[in-house]
Amino acid sequence: MRVTVLGCNGSISGNLRTTCYRVDDDILVDAGTGAADLTLQQLLAINTVFLTHSHLDHCALLPMLADAAGNFRDTPLAVHALPETIAALKEHMLNGKLWPDYTALPSPERPYLCFKPLSPGETVELQGRRITALPARHAVPGIAYQVDSGAASWVYSGDTTFCEEFWQALNRIVNLQYLLVETTCLNRNAAGAARSGHMTAELLAQGLRLLRRPVELLIVHMEAGREADTLREVLQAAGEFNPQALQRGREFVF
């Protein structure tokens, strides 16, 4: 299994793209602006999308992906997400005003995309690859994801503040290898982190104290322009895990 980082930031500027990870050639985890770097042929290969939550930096390119590929596809794009995420996208995005409702167009019998509700703890198996929704806690309903090849697991936290259930779920993953955790806010902005449902270095360290498995720890979704300060705080709080800032373009093979 191969995971390619198309975007791992919380905002756009210069070379930064918002969250989008490609699993092999046919799956996306989130559909932020990183998806825009795919060619049309690469877009046509995407059959399944897993969304962590409804915020635009994680799903803004979903309607455009459906639009670009829909005319060339024989089957709808399958989009797995929480029921609350699906409801938000149908009400506020695929509503015929902001964007066409491609869950019913070009016809109800042959739509460009179809939503598939997913709950924490539920696993979707696609040709031997297992994608499991994990608990998360954000300003809107959200989930994390475990991508399991059988030999190893890659986990992305989605957007989340401290969530004990997330860390306990990690302890149950016997083949955990890679852990991508958002750390959006500086410690001095603890109030903002609490209000927006994001992580600080101190909250990350609180979670890591619950972790009972070795991992390669990657930090994602840092605030643009404050990456160096954020990583410095992460190293001070959790240096024993040798955390690294994830970069767009990295590939994980496991």
C-alpha positions in Angstrom: 0.0 0.0 0.0 1.2 3.5 -0.8 0.0 6.8 0.7 1.0 10.0 -1.1 0.8 13.4 0.6 -0.9 15.8 -1.7 -1.6 18.4 1.0 -1.1 18.5 4.8 -1.5 22.1 5.8 -4.3 24.0 7.3 -4.1 26.9 4.7 -2.8 27.8 1.3 0.2 30.0 0.4 3.1 29.3 -1.9 3.7 25.6 -2.0 1.2 24.8 0.8 -1.9 22.7 0.0 -4.7 21.8 2.4 -5.4 18.2 3.5 -5.5 15.5 0.9 -3.9 12.0 1.0 -4.0 9.6 -1.9 -4.0 5.9 -1.0 -2.6 3.9 -3.9 -4.2 5.4 -7.1 -7.9 5.1 -6.3 -8.6 6.5 -2.8 -8.5 9.9 -1.2 -8.5 10.7 2.5 -10.0 14.2 2.5 -10.3 16.3 -0.6 -8.6 19.6 0.2 -6.7 21.8 -2.3 -4.0 19.1 -2.7 -6.4 17.3 -5.0 -6.1 20.0 -7.5 -2.5 18.9 -8.4 -3.8 15.6 -9.8 -4.0 15.2 -13.5 -7.4 14.4 -15.2 -6.3 10.8 -15.6 -5.3 10.6 -11.9 -8.7 12.1 -11.0 -10.5 9.5 -13.1 -8.7 6.8 -11.1 -10.2 8.0 -7.8 -13.2 5.8 -6.9 -13.5 6.4 -3.2 -13.1 9.4 -0.8 -13.0 9.3 3.0 -13.8 12.6 4.6 -12.8 13.5 8.2 -15.3 16.4 8.5 -17.1 19.2 6.7 -14.6 22.1 6.9 -13.5 23.5 3.5 -9.8 22.8 3.9 -10.7 19.1 4.0 -13.5 18.9 1.4 -13.4 22.0 -0.9 -12.3 20.1 -4.0 -14.9 17.3 -3.6 -17.5 18.9 -5.8 -14.9 19.9 -8.4 -13.6 16.3 -8.4 -17.1 15.0 -9.0 -17.6 17.6 -11.8 -14.3 16.9 -13.6 -14.5 13.2 -13.5 -18.3 12.6 -13.7 -18.7 12.7 -17.5 -16.1 10.0 -17.8 -17.2 7.6 -15.1 -19.7 4.7 -15.3 -20.2 4.6 -11.6 -20.6 7.3 -9.0 -17.7 8.5 -6.8 -18.2 6.8 -3.3 -17.8 9.3 -0.5 -17.6 7.9 3.1 -18.2 10.3 6.0 -20.1 10.8 9.2 -23.9 11.4 8.7 -23.4 14.9 10.1 -20.7 15.7 7.5 -22.9 14.4 4.7 -25.8 16.5 5.9 -23.7 19.6 6.1 -22.3 19.1 2.6 -25.8 18.5 1.1 -27.2 21.6 2.8 -24.4 24.0 2.3 -22.4 22.9 -0.7 -24.3 20.4 -3.0 -27.4 22.5 -2.7 -28.0 23.7 -6.3 -26.8 27.2 -5.2 -23.2 26.9 -4.2 -22.7 23.8 -6.4 -25.0 21.3 -8.2 -26.3 18.4 -6.2 -24.3 15.7 -7.8 -25.9 13.1 -5.6 -29.0 13.4 -7.9 -27.4 14.7 -11.1 -27.1 14.2 -14.0 -29.9 11.9 -13.0 -31.0 10.1 -9.8 -30.3 6.8 -11.5 -26.7 7.8 -12.5 -25.4 10.5 -10.1 -21.8 11.7 -10.1 -21.3 10.8 -6.4 -23.0 8.9 -3.7 -22.6 9.4 0.1 -22.0 6.4 2.4 -22.5 7.1 6.1 -19.7 5.9 8.4 -19.5 5.8 12.2 -16.5 5.6 14.5 -15.3 2.1 14.8 -16.6 1.1 11.4 -14.3 -0.4 8.8 -14.5 -0.3 5.0 -12.5 -3.0 3.2 -11.5 -2.3 -0.4 -9.5 -5.0 -2.2 -7.8 -6.1 1.1 -7.2 -2.6 2.3 -9.0 -1.7 5.5 -9.9 1.9 6.4 -11.4 2.3 9.8 -13.0 5.5 11.3 -11.5 6.4 14.7 -12.9 8.9 17.3 -11.9 12.6 17.1 -13.2 15.8 18.8 -13.5 19.0 16.7 -15.6 22.1 16.5 -17.9 20.1 14.1 -18.4 16.4 14.1 -15.3 14.7 12.9 -13.4 11.4 12.7 -9.8 10.2 12.3 -8.8 7.3 10.0 -6.7 4.2 10.2 -5.4 2.9 6.9 -4.3 -0.7 7.3 -2.4 -2.8 4.7 -2.3 -5.8 6.9 1.4 -5.5 7.5 1.2 -2.0 9.0 -1.1 0.9 9.7 -1.0 4.6 8.9 -3.2 6.8 11.0 -4.3 10.4 10.4 -6.0 12.3 13.3 -8.1 14.6 11.2 -8.8 17.9 13.0 -9.1 17.2 16.7 -8.4 18.6 20.1 -7.4 16.2 22.9 -9.6 13.1 22.6 -8.8 10.3 25.0 -10.9 7.8 22.9 -8.6 8.5 19.9 -5.4 7.7 21.9 -7.0 4.6 23.4 -8.0 3.4 19.9 -4.4 3.8 18.8 -3.3 1.4 21.6 -5.5 -1.3 20.1 -3.8 -1.1 16.7 -1.2 -3.8 16.9 0.6 -2.9 13.6 0.6 0.9 14.1 3.6 2.4 12.3 2.8 6.0 11.1 0.9 8.6 13.1 -0.1 12.0 11.6 -1.4 14.4 14.2 -2.6 17.9 13.7 -1.0 20.6 15.8 -2.6 23.8 14.6 -2.3 26.2 17.5 0.6 27.6 19.6 0.4 27.0 23.3 -0.2 30.6 24.0 -3.4 30.3 21.9 -4.9 27.6 24.2 -8.2 29.5 24.3 -8.4 29.6 20.5 -7.5 25.9 20.3 -10.3 25.0 22.7 -12.8 27.2 20.9 -11.9 25.7 17.4 -11.3 22.1 18.5 -7.6 22.0 17.6 -4.5 20.7 19.1 -1.6 22.5 20.8 1.8 21.0 21.6 0.8 20.7 25.2 -2.4 18.9 24.3 -0.4 16.6 21.9 1.9 15.7 24.8 -1.1 14.9 27.0 -2.3 12.5 24.4 1.1 10.9 23.7 1.4 10.1 27.4 -1.5 7.7 26.9 0.1 6.0 23.9 1.6 2.6 24.6 3.0 1.9 21.1 6.1 3.1 19.2 5.3 5.2 16.2 6.8 7.5 13.6 5.2 10.8 14.6 4.4 13.4 11.9 3.0 16.8 12.6 0.5 18.3 10.2 -2.0 21.2 9.8 0.3 23.8 11.4 -0.8 27.4 11.1 0.8 29.1 8.1 3.7 31.3 9.0 4.0 29.7 12.5 5.3 26.3 11.5 8.8 26.8 13.0 7.4 28.0 16.3 4.9 25.2 16.4 7.4 22.5 15.7 9.7 24.0 18.4 7.0 23.7 21.0 6.2 20.1 19.8 9.9 19.2 20.2 10.0 20.7 23.7 6.8 18.9 24.7 7.3 15.5 23.0 10.9 15.3 21.8 11.2 11.7 22.9 9.0 10.8 20.0 11.3 12.5 17.5 8.4 14.4 15.8 8.9 15.6 12.3 6.9 18.1 10.2 5.3 16.3 7.3 6.0 17.7 3.8 3.8 17.6 0.7 5.0 15.0 -1.7 6.1 12.4 0.8 5.2 8.8 0.1 4.5 6.1 2.7 4.9 2.5 1.5 3.8 -0.2 4.0 
